[in-house]
């Protein structure tokens, strides 16, 4: 039974350690941000206390003489305010190069500073009251105000209590009162550490959940972009598919109409492509289609649109291009395809294509369907006249 509990405890500790390592930088950044905002508040509180005790000391000093505890408390609050101001300044102005290391180590020293001053104030209070309220408040503030990992937090509270235990022995002479104060201080330290662990685990859980949600969202966005790409592109060649090409071409024709420019469409079909599939198989045919797509894209401008309508049929939209320039581009693609056969498993597979061309000016204002029908007729004529040509 004991061995089982010990094993479970060890597994939990190992899991916590692994989880804490994942959020330590995020916790450090959160601590820096808290120090930036809580620092001025602590400075203001210490300044107020220092002013009050200074006024009391000056007022009583004019009559009966100032009791030591008023000057001591004034000095403690003033010194604590200066120390917190220095730490706050570091959190605000330390260079970005040191920000990560600063975030990692700053919280425990900050906690020790606060608890150390709380011990000193509690000792000074023993001159007038057997109270440990400053130490109790400091334990609560450290637990709530800073994210401390359980092990460093335990070290902070143990050191603070040891200092509290020893220091109070020099300021409280009544044994029963001293015992009560030490027990109350121990309770405050244990409760502070327990609360710190609880809040740290809560922070760790939330931070890990945020990280997981962010990772899932990133994966969903990636899949969303991939889905959008698949709906707009041909899965085999990566060119625009028919629907996307028609949509983009219609938009481009409207722009050409407004700008008063010419537009040309090239429709081309691979010659005797069925022989490739029948002789070498569909993998060879797919490789040829990808090769043709790559050659076509490399032969036109970046502003031109290249699409695959299906099978071995391709289409190119040439904005700001009149018919003669479009014919030269079509010849360029045709010649490059003919001059770059596909190497497939040690064999050379020659490629030729037949082209149909259609063009419009802004004055004519022809639609995409009209241009496509004209280019299709020209392509049919090119095949009738022997293929591997531009009509």
C-alpha positions in Angstrom: 0.0 0.0 0.0 2.7 2.4 1.0 4.8 1.5 -2.1 1.8 2.2 -4.3 1.2 5.6 -2.8 4.9 6.4 -3.1 4.9 5.4 -6.7 1.8 7.4 -7.5 3.3 10.4 -5.7 6.5 10.1 -7.7 4.6 9.9 -11.0 2.6 13.0 -10.1 5.7 14.8 -9.1 7.4 13.9 -12.5 4.3 15.0 -14.4 4.1 18.3 -12.5 7.8 18.9 -13.2 7.4 18.3 -16.9 4.3 20.6 -17.0 6.0 23.3 -15.0 9.0 23.4 -17.4 6.5 24.1 -20.2 5.0 27.2 -18.6 8.0 28.6 -16.7 8.7 31.3 -19.3 5.0 32.3 -19.5 4.9 32.5 -15.7 8.0 34.6 -15.6 6.5 37.1 -18.1 3.3 37.2 -16.0 5.3 37.9 -12.9 7.2 40.7 -14.6 3.9 42.3 -15.7 2.5 42.0 -12.1 5.6 43.5 -10.7 5.3 46.4 -13.1 1.7 47.1 -11.9 1.8 46.1 -8.3 5.2 47.7 -7.6 3.9 51.3 -7.7 1.0 50.2 -5.4 3.4 48.7 -2.8 5.6 51.7 -3.0 2.7 54.0 -2.4 1.5 52.0 0.6 5.1 52.0 2.1 5.4 55.7 1.4 2.1 56.3 3.2 3.2 54.3 6.2 6.6 55.9 6.4 5.0 59.4 6.3 2.5 58.5 9.1 5.2 57.1 11.4 7.5 60.1 10.6 4.8 62.5 11.6 4.1 60.6 14.7 7.7 60.5 15.6 8.1 64.2 15.0 5.0 65.0 17.0 6.0 63.0 20.0 9.6 64.0 19.7 8.6 67.6 20.6 7.2 66.6 24.0 8.2 63.3 25.5 10.7 62.1 23.0 9.9 59.7 20.1 9.7 56.0 21.0 12.2 53.9 19.0 9.5 51.8 17.2 8.1 54.8 15.3 11.5 55.7 13.8 12.2 52.0 13.1 8.9 51.5 11.3 9.4 54.7 9.4 12.8 53.6 8.3 11.6 50.0 7.4 8.8 51.2 5.3 11.0 53.8 3.6 13.7 51.3 2.8 11.2 48.7 1.6 9.6 51.3 -0.7 13.1 52.1 -2.2 13.9 48.4 -2.6 10.6 47.6 -4.4 11.1 50.7 -6.5 14.5 49.4 -7.7 13.0 46.0 -8.5 10.0 47.6 -10.3 12.5 49.7 -12.3 14.3 46.6 -13.3 11.1 45.0 -14.5 10.3 48.0 -16.6 13.6 49.0 -18.1 15.8 45.9 -18.3 16.8 45.3 -21.9 14.9 42.8 -24.0 18.0 40.6 -24.2 17.9 40.0 -20.5 14.1 39.9 -20.2 13.8 36.1 -20.3 16.4 35.4 -17.7 15.1 38.3 -15.5 11.6 36.8 -15.6 13.0 33.4 -14.5 14.8 34.5 -11.4 13.1 37.7 -10.2 10.0 36.3 -8.5 11.7 34.4 -5.6 14.0 37.3 -4.6 11.0 39.6 -4.8 9.1 37.3 -2.5 12.0 37.1 -0.1 12.3 40.9 0.0 8.6 41.3 0.8 8.7 38.6 3.5 11.9 39.8 4.9 10.6 43.3 5.5 7.4 41.8 6.9 9.5 39.9 9.4 11.3 43.1 10.4 8.0 45.0 10.7 6.5 42.2 12.8 9.6 42.3 15.1 9.3 46.1 15.5 5.6 45.7 16.3 6.4 43.5 19.3 7.4 46.7 21.2 3.7 47.7 21.2 1.6 44.6 20.3 2.2 40.8 20.0 0.8 40.8 16.4 2.0 38.9 13.4 -0.4 40.6 11.0 2.4 42.1 8.8 3.9 38.6 8.2 0.5 37.1 7.6 -0.4 39.8 5.1 3.0 39.4 3.4 2.5 35.6 3.0 -0.9 36.2 1.5 0.4 38.9 -0.9 3.3 36.8 -2.1 1.1 33.7 -2.7 -1.5 35.7 -4.6 0.7 38.3 -6.3 3.5 36.1 -7.7 3.5 32.8 -9.6 6.1 30.6 -7.8 6.9 27.0 -8.6 6.2 24.7 -5.6 9.9 23.9 -4.9 11.2 27.5 -5.0 8.1 28.6 -3.1 8.8 26.1 -0.4 12.3 27.4 -0.1 11.1 31.0 0.1 8.6 30.3 2.8 10.9 28.1 4.8 13.7 30.7 4.8 11.1 33.4 5.7 9.8 31.3 8.6 13.3 30.5 9.9 14.1 34.3 9.9 10.7 34.9 11.5 11.4 32.2 14.2 14.8 33.5 15.1 14.1 37.2 14.9 11.0 37.1 17.0 13.0 35.4 19.8 15.0 38.6 20.2 12.0 40.9 20.4 9.3 39.0 22.3 10.4 38.1 25.9 7.2 36.5 27.1 7.6 32.7 26.4 3.9 31.9 26.0 3.3 34.9 23.7 6.4 33.9 21.7 5.2 30.4 21.3 1.8 31.6 20.1 3.4 34.0 17.7 5.8 31.3 16.3 2.9 28.9 15.8 0.9 31.6 14.1 3.8 32.4 11.9 4.2 28.7 11.0 0.6 28.5 10.1 0.9 31.6 7.9 3.9 30.2 6.2 2.3 26.8 5.5 -1.0 28.4 4.3 1.0 30.8 2.1 2.9 27.9 0.5 -0.2 25.8 0.1 -2.0 28.7 -1.6 1.0 29.4 -3.8 1.0 25.8 -5.0 -2.7 25.9 -5.6 -2.5 29.1 -7.7 0.6 27.8 -9.5 -1.2 24.6 -10.5 -4.2 26.6 -11.6 -2.0 28.8 -13.7 -0.2 25.8 -15.2 -3.5 24.1 -16.1 -4.9 27.2 -17.8 -1.6 27.9 -19.6 -1.3 24.4 -20.9 -5.0 24.5 -22.0 -4.3 27.8 -23.9 -1.3 26.3 -25.6 -3.3 23.2 -26.6 -6.2 25.4 -27.9 -3.7 27.5 -29.8 -2.1 24.4 -31.3 -5.5 23.0 -32.3 -6.5 26.4 -33.8 -3.3 26.5 -35.8 -3.9 23.0 -37.1 -7.5 23.9 -38.0 -6.3 27.0 -39.8 -3.7 25.0 -41.7 -6.4 22.5 -42.7 -8.7 25.3 -43.6 -6.1 26.9 -45.9 -5.4 23.5 -47.4 -9.1 22.9 -48.0 -9.4 26.4 -49.6 -6.4 25.6 -51.8 -7.9 22.3 -52.9 -11.1 23.9 -53.7 -9.3 26.5 -55.9 -6.5 24.4 -57.4 -6.2 21.3 -59.4 -5.0 18.6 -57.1 -2.6 17.0 -59.6 -0.9 20.0 -61.2 -1.4 22.8 -58.7 -2.9 25.0 -61.4 -6.2 26.8 -61.0 -9.1 24.5 -61.5 -12.0 25.2 -64.0 -14.3 27.1 -61.5 -11.5 29.2 -60.1 -10.1 30.0 -63.5 -13.5 31.1 -64.8 -14.1 33.3 -61.8 -10.7 35.0 -62.0 -10.9 35.4 -65.7 -14.3 37.1 -65.5 -12.9 39.5 -62.9 -9.9 40.2 -65.1 -12.1 40.9 -68.2 -14.1 43.4 -66.2 -10.9 45.1 -65.1 -9.7 45.2 -68.8 -13.0 46.7 -69.8 -12.5 49.5 -67.3 -8.9 50.1 -68.2 -9.4 49.8 -72.0 -6.9 47.0 -72.5 -6.9 43.8 -74.6 -7.2 40.3 -73.3 -6.2 37.0 -74.9 -7.1 33.4 -74.0 -5.0 30.4 -75.0 -6.7 26.9 -75.0 -4.4 24.0 -75.6 -4.7 20.2 -75.6 -1.9 17.6 -75.5 -1.7 15.6 -78.7 -2.2 11.8 -78.6 -2.2 11.9 -74.8 -4.3 8.7 -74.6 -1.4 6.8 -76.1 0.8 7.8 -73.1 -1.7 6.4 -70.6 -2.3 3.2 -72.7 1.4 2.5 -73.3 3.1 3.7 -70.1 0.2 3.8 -67.6 -1.6 6.5 -65.8 1.4 7.4 -63.5 3.3 8.4 -66.6 0.4 10.4 -67.8 0.2 12.2 -64.5 3.9 13.0 -64.6 3.5 14.4 -68.1 0.6 16.6 -67.0 2.6 18.0 -64.1 5.5 18.6 -66.5 3.3 20.5 -68.9 1.9 22.6 -66.1 5.3 23.5 -64.8 6.6 24.3 -68.3 3.5 26.5 -69.0 3.8 28.5 -65.8 7.5 29.1 -66.5 6.7 30.3 -70.0 4.3 33.1 -69.1 4.3 36.2 -66.9 3.5 36.2 -63.2 0.4 38.2 -63.9 -1.0 35.6 -66.4 -3.4 32.9 -65.2 -2.8 29.2 -66.0 -5.5 26.6 -65.4 -6.3 23.0 -66.1 -9.8 22.5 -67.4 -9.7 18.7 -67.0 -7.9 15.7 -68.6 -5.2 17.0 -70.9 -6.8 20.3 -71.6 -5.1 23.6 -70.3 -6.0 27.2 -70.6 -4.1 30.5 -70.2 -5.4 34.0 -69.7 -3.1 36.8 -70.8 -4.2 40.2 -69.5 -3.1 43.4 -71.4 -2.2 41.2 -74.4 -3.5 41.6 -78.0 -3.9 38.7 -80.4 -0.4 38.9 -82.0 1.4 39.0 -78.7 -0.8 36.1 -77.5 0.1 34.1 -80.6 3.8 34.6 -79.8 3.3 33.4 -76.3 1.4 30.4 -77.5 4.2 29.5 -79.9 6.7 29.9 -77.1 4.8 27.4 -74.9 4.4 25.0 -77.8 8.1 25.1 -78.7 9.2 24.6 -75.1 6.9 21.6 -74.7 8.2 20.1 -77.9 11.8 20.7 -76.9 11.5 19.3 -73.4 10.3 15.7 -73.6 9.5 13.8 -70.3 12.1 11.3 -69.1 10.2 8.4 -67.7 11.9 5.2 -66.4 14.7 5.5 -68.9 12.4 6.3 -71.8 11.9 9.7 -73.5 8.3 10.6 -74.0 7.8 13.4 -76.5 5.2 16.1 -75.9 3.3 18.2 -78.4 0.2 20.3 -78.0 -2.4 22.0 -80.2 -3.4 25.6 -79.4 -6.5 27.6 -80.0 -6.4 31.4 -79.5 -9.1 34.0 -78.9 -8.7 37.7 -78.1 -10.9 40.7 -77.3 -10.4 44.4 -77.0 -12.1 46.7 -74.5 -14.3 48.1 -77.3 -15.5 44.6 -78.2 -16.1 43.7 -74.5 -16.6 40.0 -75.2 -17.4 37.7 -72.2 -15.3 34.7 -71.0 -17.8 32.2 -72.5 -17.5 33.9 -75.9 -13.7 33.8 -75.8 -13.7 30.2 -74.6 -16.0 29.1 -77.4 -13.9 30.9 -80.0 -10.7 29.4 -78.6 -12.3 25.9 -78.5 -13.2 26.2 -82.2 -9.6 27.3 -83.0 -8.2 24.4 -81.1 -10.5 22.0 -83.0 -9.2 23.5 -86.2 -5.6 23.1 -85.1 -6.1 19.4 -84.5 -7.8 19.0 -87.9 -4.8 20.7 -89.6 -2.3 18.2 -88.2 -1.8 19.1 -84.5 1.2 20.7 -82.8 0.3 24.2 -84.1 -1.4 27.5 -83.0 -4.6 28.7 -84.7 
